[in-house]
Amino acid sequence: MTTQESAPAPVPTESARSGPNWGRVIALVAWLGFLGLFVAVGRTQVDPRVANPNVEGRPRPVEFLNGWDHWQLVPQIGAAIMVAVLTVVFIRGWRKNPGSPVLLMVLCTTLIVWQDPIMNWSPYAVYNPMLLHWPESWYLIMMSPTVEPFIVFGYVTFYFGPYFPAIWILRKLQARYGPESFVTRHPLISLGGLVLVIGFIFDAILEISLVRTGLYIYSQAIPFGTLFPGTTFQFPLLWESLSVTFVMIPAAILVYRDDTGKSVAEKLAAKAKLFPTKPVLGTFLVMFAIINVSYFAYGGWFWVIKASGAATSVACPWPYPEAKVYDPQGNYEKAGAQGPFSVGKWSTWQQGLPDGRPDVTPPPPGEGACAPAKISG
């Protein structure tokens, strides 16, 4: 049976069902319950495990964009609106076209946020503690160097968003150059290439803006391929904007439909004979497995960088004094930054330091790239 977005195939079981669809009801209740949990436990206070006991309030030793210290309100309000809108759109879309590969990918690229604390640990992604966040002492959440915010639930637009302009461009190219063209004979390669370019540019623009407005920083980075190295607003352009496409490209390819109307994910599920009587479930599991592996590849890319010790450029000054300086390898202390310092979780063999954080001899007071006197002067 061919499934088309514009002409959804009939689902006999739906028409024959006389009672409610309990799967949908349970899923909706679970999602609303999850959001309700965050409303109940979310906070902006900093947990003692992360907080700097020597600092009161939230002083900022560096100015964010235009000197405004409350940029974090913009993405948080935007994320709340986005979650509400996407929930409504998803429900309406599913009712019209149940089992749509595009909607299944929307779900998958939302659910991978379970990995986000690990993916903050790996590339030294340090979030602004002022953000509304989960309790820092919770299991898995504690992997984040400072806090794990709510805004990551907007990942679907980040990781899946580049698919839409890419598929539009691909269809235009296929129509223009015909069936013998490269883009028609090799659509998956072409789609992947388009997503690579669009995703790289999209990520660079978005993340440079978010770092510059103080939403988060990359506290350590490889100097080569990094914009503004050694400053608070350093951004590992080559390393980050390339590696995010490790997720964007599979997400786009899996939902690509050929002339049979079947998506790549649907074909893979059928070939694997994964829940043959429940093809939508099989398709979702294929997508979920591949997208999670892809996200692990992103984290593995940065783990290699972290364990190698190549990320020697530190973001000075540390912009969040209300939190301990995240310094698992001692590079901030070597640069003259003031403590207290935090090593966070997975701070021994997991990052290539089986004996833990090395002993560091800091430079004399006022010396070093991160010394307070040098920063203020």
Summary of the structure (lengths in Angstrom):
residues: 377
radius of gyration: 23.0
end to end distance: 70.1
largest distance: 78.2
contacts: 1155
relative contact order: 0.12
helix: 53%
strand: 7%
